[in-house]
Amino acid sequence: MDLLEKDREGNRHFGLTWDVFAQEVKDASYVGGPMVAVNWSLFFLQIISLMMVGHLGKLALSSTAIAISLCAVSGFSVIFGLSCALETLCGHAYGAQKYRKFGVQIHTAIFCLTLSCFPLGLLWMFLGKLLVFLGQNPLISHEAGKFASLIIPLFISSLIILCFHISFCWVLVFKFEIGCIGAAFAIGSSYWLNVILLGLYMKFSCSCAKTRVPISKELFQGIREFFGLAIPSAAMVCLEWWSFELLTLISGLLPNPELETSILSICVSITTTLYTIPEAIGSAASTRVSNALGAGSPQVARVAVLAAMFLTSSEAILMSAILFASKHVLGYVFSNEGDVVDYVTNMVPLLCLSVLMDSMHGTLSGIARGIGWQHLGAWVNLGVYYVLGIPIAATLGFWVGLRAKGLWIGITIGSICQVTLLSIVTSCADWRKELITHVPALSRCCISFTVLICPL
């Protein structure tokens, strides 16, 4: 039986034993495992397009990489960051068995996120001119401007979309010879098809019956609460995401920008693809922690954190070893040109270190979202990447002359500092206090008495 279900039935006195820990690892794996496949399939939409156009030459590879980078910076990261507020809000509501509130929060989020898409769409219309203004190579900028918790349903939908995208992208890029524009159109079509499939499931599936509520004026009442968490959530995600994408843009200012931009884009693509695993574990941890806090179970939240960190540590070691073992063939996935392949081989040891750090902070960030620490996470990311990481990267890349390798070393130093700070904060968390912080004010006296007589 799930630990949270046991706690709801009144068994609040279980301690941290190997059986309890193993059960939580199993529960987290049940959520995180399929989410890895979901995240991989969604990220692969961009990676597959990048790999296909990469075999058309350096110009196609670098321009598509720049376009994906700027679209991620100006659009996807913002929308994803805003939506992360639901991990806290819906997680707590579901844990407290407030299913109607859960459904209303979904409607509020859809309304708010749709409004946010309009200014982002206008920005994308002028992508090419913006890149030239930022000092990018005009030829690359012109090409880039043309580019511009229900686990099983997500899993099935994402696999369908991935199969569709591979064939559709291949036909547009190679059969119809549309090139970069075909790759971009394939990504957009795949995203929309995924939205349609998931929308139909939410509308007609009996598994969504508890949280399915009619659209009403109640959705407007939650706008302030949503943006209260959505804005710091977006800041937390975007500050981290933008730092890596900024490297790709900065690489366009280096000598031989086609080569350097291609290398940075490949490195970002590799780490982003592997990051989907700890990000999935982080999502599972966020779900488990937020549900536990919403249900008034601080001990379950504590065990969930320990289980998530065990899973992500094991995954980090395994993936780093696989990446290092494949260093001599990795570059051929993205390009047939010898200088690109050799450059990627030299970057692999740094990528292995990045994978270790990304795995840790991906899960720690998920834990922070589950608790509601988005404000804290935003300040941490601002300091480690923009006060420390990016300046070091620019110094090593331009002044020291390490070029792409120097840029990557700088951002990795920022990741190390981020993991250190988040680890300290998480290890010092007072779960009783976090419980009281996230329950309704009228029930705080009752919960305070409960946690005093039921120690962890």
N, C-alpha and C positions, 0 to 999 in steps of 0.2 A: 504493500500500500504506500502511496505517496506520503512523504513526511508531513506535508501541509495538511493533507486529509486526516492524518492521525492527530495532528494538533487541533484541528477543528472539532474532532470528536472528543476532545478533552484530555488527551494524553500529553500533557505539557511537561512531563518530568523525564523525557528521554535525554540521556547525556550524549556526549560526542564519543561514540564507540566506533570500532571499525565497521560494524554492521550498518550503523547510521550513516557513516561517511560513504560506504559503498553504495547504499541505497540512493543517496543524493547524487553521486557520480552517475549512476544509472539513469536517474530522472533527468539530469542535465544533458546527458548524452542523447536521450530520447528526443529532446527538443533541439539540441545543437547539431546532431548528426544530419538530419534532413535539411536543416538550415544551411549547412555547408554546401550541399548540392544546389539549393536555391540561390545562394549568393554566387557560387561559381557560374551557374548558367547565366545569371544576369550580367555579371562582369565580363563573361566570355563574349557577350554581344559586341562589346567594344574591342576586346582583344582579338577576336576572329577577324573583324574588319581591318584592324591594324596589321595583322599578319598577312592578310591577302594583299592589301595595297602595298605592303612592304616589299613584295616581290616585283612590283612595278618600277622600283628604283628609289634612290635616296630622297628625291624631291617629293614623291608621293608619300613615303614613310614619314618624313619630317613634317610636311604640311598637315597630314592627317593627325599626327601626334599633337601638333600645336592646336588644331581645332578641337580635338577631344579634351586636351588640357584646359583650354579656355572655357569650353562648355561645362566642364566639371567645376571649374572655379566659379563661374558666373551663374550657373543654374542648378546642376544636379546636387552639388554640395549644400546649397542653400535650402532647397526643397527637402533633401534628406535630413538635414540638420533640424529644420522646423518640425518635421514629422516625428523626430525622436522624442518630442514632448509626450507623445502618446505612450511611450514605454513606461513613463512614470504615471501619467494620469489614468490610462486604461489598466495598467498593471495593478495599481492600488484599488481601482473600482472593482475589477474582477476578483481580486483577493478578498475584498469586503462583500462580495456577492451582490453588488449593486449593478445589475445587468442593464437596467434601463439607462442609468447614467453612462455606462460603457458605450451603449449605442448612440446616445446623444453626443458624446465626445467625438465619436467617429464622424458624425455629420458636421460638427463644428470644424473639425480638422480639414475635411474635404473642402468646405466652403472657404476657409482661410487660405489653404494651399492653392486653390484655384485662383483666388485673387492675386496671390503672390506670383503666379506664372506670367501675368500680363506684362509687367515691366521687364521681366527677364527675357521674354520673347522679343521685345523691342530691342533690347541690347544685342541679342544674337543677330538681328538683321544687319547690324553695322559691324560685324565681327572682323571682316577683312580690314576696314579702315582703322579700327581700334588697334589691331596688331601693328600696322605701319606706324601709327602714332607712338606705340610703345617701343619703336626702334627695331622691330623685327625685319628680316629680309623681305623686301616687297614681293618677290616671286613666291616665297613660301606663304606669306600672308594672303596673297590673292587666292592660292589654292586652298588654304585653310578656310577662308571666308566662304567658299562654296560648300564646305562640309557641314558648316554650322548646325502570429501566434497560432494561425490555422496551418500547421506544418505540412500535412499531406497534400491538401489542395495547392499550396504554394509549390511544393515539390513537383507535382504532376504538371501544373501549368508551366513552370519554368523549363521542364524538360521538353514539353511541346514547343515552346517558343525557341529553345536552343536548336532543336532539329529544323524548325522552319527557317531560322536565321542563317544557319550554315548553308543550306541550299539556295535560299533567296539571295544572300550576299554573293555567293559564287556566281550565280547567273548574272547579276547586275554588273559585277566587277569584271568578270572574264568573258562571259558569253555575249553580253550586250556591250562590253567594253566602255562602261560609263565611268569606271575608275573611282575616284574619291567620292564623287557625288552619289554613286550607287551604294557605296559602303555606308554613307550617312543616311540615305533613304532607307536602307535595310534596318539600321538601328532604330530609327523612328517608327517604322512599321512594326517591328517586333515589340517595342515598348507598348504601343497602342493595343496590339493584339493581346498582350499580357493583361493590360487593364480591363479589356472587354471580358476575357475569360474569368478573371477574379471577380469582376462586378456581377457577372451572371451567377457565379457560385454563391456570393453573399446574398443575392436576391432570392435564390430558389432552394438553397441547401437547408435541410432540417437542422444541421449542426450549428447554424447561426440563428436559430429561432429565439434563444434566450436574449440575445443582444440586438435582434432586429426590431427597430422601432420606427414608426412613421416619422417622416420629416415634419418638423414643427418649429415654432418660433423659439423653442427652448435652445436651439443650436446657437442663437445669437447671445444668449445669456452666458455661454461658456467661452466667448471669444476672448475676453480679458484673461481668464484663467489659462486658456490655451497659449496665448502669446506670452503670458508671464513665464512659462517654461519653454515655449518654442524659441523665443529669441536667444536666451542663453544656451539652449541646446544647439541652435544653429551656429552661434558663436564658437562653441566648443568644437563642433565638427568642422566648421569652415576654417578656423584658424589652423587646425592640423592639416586638413586636406589642401588648403591653399599653399601651405609652405612647400609641399612636394610638387604641386603644379607650378609654383613660382620658379622652382629649379629648372623646369623644362623651358619656361619663357626666358630665364636668365641665360640658359645655354645657347639661345639664339644670338646672343651678343658676343659669344666666344669666337675665336678664329675657327674657320671651317665649320660654320653653324649647322650645315646639313648633317655632318657626322656627329657632332656633339649633341645636337637636339635628338637625333635618332637614338643615340646611346642612352641619354637620360630618359627618353620616353620608354625604351625597352626596360630599363631598370624599374621605372615606376610601374609599368605594366606587370612585371614579374612580381614585385612586392605587393601590388594591389591584388593580384590574383591569389597569392598565398595568404594575404591578409583576410580573405573571405572566411578562412577557417577560424582564427581567433575572434573575428567579428561575429561569427555565428555563435561561438561559445559565449561571447560577451552578451549577445542578445538573449541566449538561454539564461545566463546569470541575471541579466536585467529582469527578465520575466519572473524567475524564481524569487529574487530578492523583493521586487515590487509587490508580487502577490503575497509574499510572507508578511511584509510590513502592513499591507492593506488588511490582512487577516488578523493582525495583532500577534504575530509569531516571530519574535526577534531571534529565537534560537535556530529556527529554520533558515532565516536569512543568513546567519553566521555560517552555518554548515554549507549553504549554497555557495558562498564566497570561497570557502576552502576547496570545495569540489571543483569549482570552475578554474581556480588557479592550478590545481593538480592536472586537470585536462589540458590546459593551455601550455603548461611547462613541458609536458610529454610531447605535445604536438610540435612545439617549437624546436625541440632537439631533433625530432624525426625529420621534419621538413628541411631544416638546415643541412642535415647530413645528405639528404637526397639532392638538394640543390648543389652542394659542393661536388658530389660524385658525378654530376652531369654537366660540369662547367665547360667541357670541351665541345659539347654538341648543342648547348643552349642557344647560342647565337644564331644557329641555322634555322631555328623556328621562325625567326623574324626577318632574316635577310640571307642572301646568298653571297654577299660581298665580303671579301676576306678581311678588310680593315674593321668592319663592323663586328664580325664574328670574333676576331682577336681581342678587340676592345671589351666585348662582353665577358670573355673568359677572364680578363684581368680584373674585372669588376666583381666577379662572383664572391671572393672572400668578404668583401664589404657588404654584399647583398646578404650573405649568411648572417652577419652580425645584425643587419637591419631586420631580418626575419625574426630573430630572437627578441629584439626590442619591440617590434610591431605586435608579436604574439602576446607579449605581456601587457602592453598598454591597450591593445584592442579589448582584452577581457576586463582590465581595470576600468576602462571607459564605460563599458557596459554596466559594470557594477555601480559606477557613479550615476549613470542615468536611472538605474533602478531605484536608487536611494533618493534621487532628486538633487544631486550635487552638480548640476550643470553649470551653475555660476562659478563654483570652485574650479571645475575642469576648464572653463574658458580662460580664467586667469592663469592657470598653470600653462596651458597651450600658448597663450600670448607671450609669456616670459621665456619658455624654453625654446621656442622656435624663432620668435622675431627679435628678442633681445639677445639671444645667445646663438641659436643654430644658423639662421640666415646670414648674420654678419660674419661668422666664422667661415661659412660656405663661400661667401663672396671673396673673402681674404685668400682662402686657399685656392679657389678656382681662377682668380684673375691675377692677384699680386704674387702669389707663390708659383703660379703657373701649372697647377695640377689639373686645371680644366675640369672636365666632368667628374673625375675622381675626387677632386677637391670639394666640389659642390656636394657630392654625396657624403663625404666625410663630415662636413659641417652639419648637415641635416641629421645624420646618425648621432652626433653628439647631442643634439637637441632631444632626440628620442630617448637616449640614455637618461638624460636629466628628467624627462617627463615620467618615465617608468619609476625612477627613484622617488620622486615627489608623490605620485599617486600611490605607490606601495606604502610609503610612510603614513599617508592620510588614511588609507584603508585599514592598515594594521592597527591603527589607534582608534578606530571607530567604536563608539559606544552604542550598541544596537538597541539598548533600552531607550536611550535618548532619541535615536532615529525613529523608533516606533512611535513615541509620543509626538514627535514632530509631524508625522504623517497621518494621524488619525483625527477625526472631527473633534472640534473643541468641546462639544457636549459630552463626549465619552472619555476625555482625557483623565478625569479623576478615577474612573473605574479601571482604566488600563494601568494607571500609575500604581494603584493598589495591587493589581495582578502581578506586575513585574517585580514588585518588592517581595511578594511571598513565593514567587516562582523563579528563582535564579537560574541563569544559564547552566 
